[in-house]
Amino acid sequence: MATKPPQSLPPEYSESSIRVLKGLEPVKQRPGMYTRTDNTLHVIQEVLDNAADEALGGYGKKIRVTIHVDGSVSVEDDGRGIPFGLHPEENAPVIELVFTRLHAGGKFDKGKGGAYSFSGGLHGVGVSVTNALAQRLEATSYREAQVARLAFSGGDVIEALQVRPAAEGDRKSGTTVRVWPDPKYFESAALPMAELTHLLRSKAVLMPGVSVTLTIEKTRETQTWVFKGGLRDYLSQTLTGEPVIPLFEAEGFADAQNDSYAEGEGAQWCVAFTEDGQPVRESYVNLIPTSAGGTHESGLRDGLFTAVKSFIELHSLLPKGVKLMPEDVFARASYVLSAKVLDPQFQGQIKERLNSRDAVRLVSSFVRPAVELWLNQHVEYGKKLAELAIKAAQTRQKAGQKVEKRKGSGVAVLPGKLTDCESRDLAYNEVFLVEGDSAGGSAKMGRDKENQAVLPLRGKVLNTWEVERDRLFANNEIHDISVAIGVDPHGPNDSPDMSGLRYGKVCILSDADVDGSHIQVLLLTLFFRHFPKLIETGHVYVARPPLFRVDAPARGKKPASKAYALDDGELNAILDKCVKEGVAREKCVISRFKGLGEMNALQLWDTTLNPDTRRLMPVQLGDMDFLQTESLITKLMGKGEAASRRELMELHGDAVDVDV
C-alpha cells in the first residue's frame, strides 16, 4: 500500500526571517518609492535640482547639462562645490556620504546658519537615489583651489576619492556630476527631450539672470536660456489665447519683522486671464516643479478669488441671483507661481504636490492685497475681469439647471416637487425617488439637505418596458425623473452625455411591502430599459427601509431599546436575542410599518437615509449578461408574455413569500 508523500511544511517565521536593508538597498529593491521609473528624467532632475539650489542661494550663475554620445548625462554648476573633507562624526569624506547615504545632505538645517535657507532638497535622499540606480556615477568638486573626484557603481565607491591642486584651466568652484542610469530600473532608458527642455527653460525663468545650457553631443546642438524679464516674459510667450487684461505680475516675501512666517518666505507670480485657449498653469516650490499642484496653488486661487469678489462687491457689479464661486474666477486663469517655503512638505519623494498647510495662508496673504490694490488702481481692467468671472458664474448656474425639453414646450425647469440639495459635488450628492407624497414629506424633513435631494412620485410609475423612447415624456413622473437626474434616455449601445448628471447616487426608496417591491421593479425596469448607462456606471441604488420595529422593555440595568427589522427573518433574530437577554417575546412590542409615511423624520433618517446606519444596495447585472437579463425582464414585464410568466410562477412560485 502506497503511502502519501509528506506535505511540505510552510517556511518558518522566526527572528532570522526579518531582513534589514542597509545603505542604498531599499532604493534598489523598491525604486518606484523613491523616483519615477517610466524614464530616467527624474533621477537626472535630482542632480539638476542640487545645481539649481546653489543658484537659488545666490552662489552660482551658470548651469550646463550635457547629453553625451554614450547615453550618460552630466550636470555642471559654478556653485560652492560639494565639501570633500572628512565628516566630523562619520569619519568619511562628505562628498561620499552625500552620494551613498539616504538622509544625508546640507538642507536639513534651515534658517540662519544653515548651508541652504530655501531649497527643494528635504530628505537628503535625491542624489543618493540617482547613484543607487546608476551603472556609473562620477562626481567632481572644485573648491578651495583643489579638485576632488570619485566614482561609484550601483551606489558603491569603485574609484576612491582623489584630491589634486586645481590646474590653470579648472573652474574656481562648482560641481560636475556625470550619470550613466542603469536601464534595468526604468521602463525606458531614453530621456524625454520635450520634458527636459521645458524643465531647463523653467529653471531659467525662475532664476532671472542665471543661464541654463543644454548640449547634445551627438547632434552638436546647444541651447541656452537666460530670462531677464522672469515670469511675465515666460507666461506671455507660452499663452495660447489673447489676454483680456494686461498680465499681472507681483511678488511678496516676509521680512524679519513678520510674526507668522520666516524671513524670505513668500511667492512671486504672474497671472493672465483669457477667454479662449488652453490655460497655462505651472507652479514651483523652491524651483521644484509641482506638476500636481498643491497648497501653494490653493493659496493663489484663494487670494485671487477673495480679491476679485471684494472688487465686485465694492463696485456693486454682481447681478441679482448670481452667486460667485472660486472656479468662476479661476476657470480662465493662466499663471506661473513660484513659492519660497522654508520647510516644505511634499507628497511622496518625487515632490509633484506640495502638502504644507501653511502655504495656503502664506501665498494668499501676499496675493490678495496685491491683486486688490491693482484692481482698484485699474478699475476698467477690474471691471473686465469681473465681467469674465460673472459670465462664468452664469454659465455654471445655467449648466446646473440644464434639463431636457418637453415636446414642443421649450426648455423645462427642474421639477417643482423636487427638493434639491445644496451641494453641487456629483460624487457626494444623492437623490431619493420616494413613493408617495406623505413619505416624501418625512424624507424631506429627515434628509441631510447639504447632499440629499428628494423627488416624491405619485402612484405607480408606468411600465416602460415596451414604451418607445420618444413617447416616454408623455408620462409626467418619467419626465420629472429624467430632468431631475440630468441624463437623457438612451439605449445599451448609445453613448449618452453624462456630463449633466446631477447626482452620484440615484436611490429608489419605496415601502418594504409588496406594493413597494412592485414600484421598485417598475423603476428598475425604467432604468434598465431607458437609462442603462446609469446602472453600468454604478449610479443606481435601492434603499432598504425596515418592515418592523421592535420595542424591548428595560431589563435590569439595561434601558428600554428599539430595533428595526428588514423582514420576518430579522424580526425573529431580534426576538431571539431579547429572549437570551431575559425578555419574554410577548413583552416586546412589535410595530409593522404599513409604509414609509408612517415613519417620522427621525426614524426615516436613522433607518434609511443616514449613510452610517442605512442599507443601500447597488444595482448591478450580476452573473447574467445584458441579453439574459433582458430576456428575463421581457418575461416579467412584457404585455404579451402571460404564458411565459405563468411558466415562471409554476417553476419558482414556491420560492416567493406572499405578503397578504
Residue, then its C-alpha position, 0 to 999 in steps of 0.5 A: m500500500a502506497t503511502k502519501p508523500p509528506q506535505s511540505l511544511p510552510p517556511e518558518y517565521s522566526e527572528s532570522s526571517i526579518r531582513v534589514l536593508k542597509g545603505l542604498e538597498p531599499v532604493k534598489q529593491r523598491p525604486g518606484m518609492y523613491t523616483r519615477t521609473d517610466n524614464t530616467l528624467h527624474v533621477i537626472q532632475e535630482v542632480l539638476d535640482n542640487a545645481a539649481d539650489e546653489a543658484l537659488g542661494g545666490y552662489g552660482k550663475k551658470i548651469r550646463v547639462t550635457i547629453h553625451v554620445d554614450g547615453s550618460v548625462s552630466v550636470e555642471d554648476d559654478g556653485r560652492g562645490i560639494p565639501f570633500g573633507l572628512h565628516p566630523e562624526e562619520n569619519a568619511p569624506v562628505i562628498e561620499l556620504v552625500f552620494t551613498r547615504l539616504h538622509a544625508g545632505g546640507k538642507f536639513d538645517k534651515g534658517k540662519g546658519g544653515a548651508y541652504s535657507f530655501s531649497g527643494g532638497l528635504h530628505g537628503v535622499g535625491v542624489s543618493v537615489t540617482n547613484a543607487l540606480a546608476q551603472r556609473l556615477e562620477a562626481t567632481s568638486y572644485r573648491e578651495a583651489q583643489v579638485a576632488r573626484l570619485a566614482f561609484s557603481g550601483g551606489d558603491v565607491i569603485e574609484a576612491l576619492q582623489v584630491r589634486p591642486a586645481a590646474e590653470g584651466d579648472r573652474k574656481s568652484g562648482t560641481t560636475v556630476r556625470v550619470w550613466p542610469d542603469p536601464k534595468y530600473f526604468e521602463s525606458a532608458a531614453l530621456p524625454m527631450a520635450e520634458l527636459t527642455h521645458l524643465l531647463r527653460s523653467k529653471a531659467v525663468l525662475m532664476p532671472g539672470v542665471s543661464v541654463t545650457l543644454t548640449i547634445e553631443k551627438t547632434r552638436e546642438t546647444q541651447t541656452w536660456v537666460f530670462k531677464g524679464g522672469l515670469r511675465d516674459y515666460l507666461s506671455q510667450t507660452l499663452t495660447g489665447e489673447p489676454v483680456i487684461p494686461l498680465f499681472e505680475a507681483e511678488g511678496f516675501a516676509d521680512a524679519q519683522n513678520d510674526s507668522y512666517a520666516e524671513g524670505e518666505g513668500a511667492q512671486w507670480c504672474v497671472a493672465f486671464t483669457e477667454d479662449g485657449q488652453p490655460v497655462r498653469e505651472s507652479y514651483v516650490n523652491l524651483i521644484p516643479t509641482s506638476a500636481g499642484g498643491t497648497h501653494e496653488s490653493g493659496l493663489r486661487d484663494g487670494l485671487f478669488t477673495a480679491v476679485k469678489s471684494f472688487i465686485e462687491l465694492h463696485s456693486l457689479l454682481p447681478k441679482g441671483v448670481k452667486l460667485m464661486p472660486e472656479d468662476v474666477f479661476a476657470r480662465a486663469s493662466y499663471v506661473l507661481s513660484a513659492k519660497v517655503l522654508d520647510p516644505q512638505f511634499q507628497g511622496q519623494i518625487k515632490e509633484r504636490l506640495n502638502s504644507r498647510d501653511a502655504v495656503r495662508l502664506v501665498s494668499s496673504f501676499v496675493r490678495p492685497a496685491v491683486e486688490l490694490w491693482l484692481n482698484q488702481h485699474v478699475e476698467y481692467g477690474k471691471k473686465l475681469a469681473e465681467l469674465a468671472i460673472k459670465a462664468a458664474q452664469t454659465r455654471q448656474k445655467a449648466g446646473q439647471k440644464v434639463e431636457k425639453r418637453k415636446g414642443s414646450g421649450v426648455a423645462v425647469l427642474p421639477g417643482k416637487l423636487t427638493d434639491c440639495e445644496s451641494r453641487d459635488l456629483a460624487y457626494n450628492e444623492v437623490f431619493l425617488v420616494e413613493g408617495d407624497s406623505a413619505g416624501g414629506s418625512a424624507k424631506m424633513g429627515r434628509d441631510k439637505e447639504n447632499q440629499a435631494v428628494l423627488p416624491l412620485r405619485g402612484k405607480v410609475l408606468n411600465t416602460w418596458e415596451v414604451e418607445r423612447d420618444r413617447l416616454f415624456a408623455n408620462n409626467e413622473i418619467h419626465d420629472i425623473s429624467v430632468a431631475i437626474g440630468v441624463d437623457p434616455h438612451g439605449p445599451n449601445d448609445s453613448p449618452d452625455m453624462s456630463g449633466l448628471r446631477y447626482g452620484k447616487v440615484c436611490i429608489l426608496s419605496d415601502a418594504d411591502v409588496d406594493g413597494s417591491h412592485i414600484q421598485v421593479l417598475l423603476l428598475t425596469l425604467f432604468f434598465r430599459h431607458f437609462p442603462k448607462l446609469i446602472e453600468t456606471g454604478h449610479v443606481y441604488v435601492a434603499r432598504p427601509p425596515l418592515f418592523r420595529v421592535d420595542a424591548p422593555a428595560r431589563g435590569k440595568k439595561p434601558a428600554s431599546k428599539a430595533y428595526a427589522l428588514d423582514d420576518g427573518e430579522l424580526n425573529a433574530i431580534l426576538d431571539k436575542c431579547v429572549k437570551e437577554g431575559v425578555a419574554r417575546e410577548k413583552c416586546v412590542i412589535s410595530r409593522f410599518k404599513g409604509l414609509g409615511e408612517m415613519n417620522a423624520l427621525q426614524l426615516w433618517d436613522t433607518t434609511l437615509n443616514p449613510d452610517t446606519r442605512r442599507l443601500m444596495p447597488v444595482q448591478l447585472g450580476d452573473m447574467d449578461f445584458l441579453q439574459t437579463e433582458s430576456l428575463i425582464t421581457k418575461l416579467m414585464g412584457k404585455g404579451e408574455a402571460a404564458s411565459r410568466r405563468e411558466l415562471m410562477e409554476l417553476h419558482g412560485d414556491a420560492v416567493d413569500v406572499d405578503v397578504 
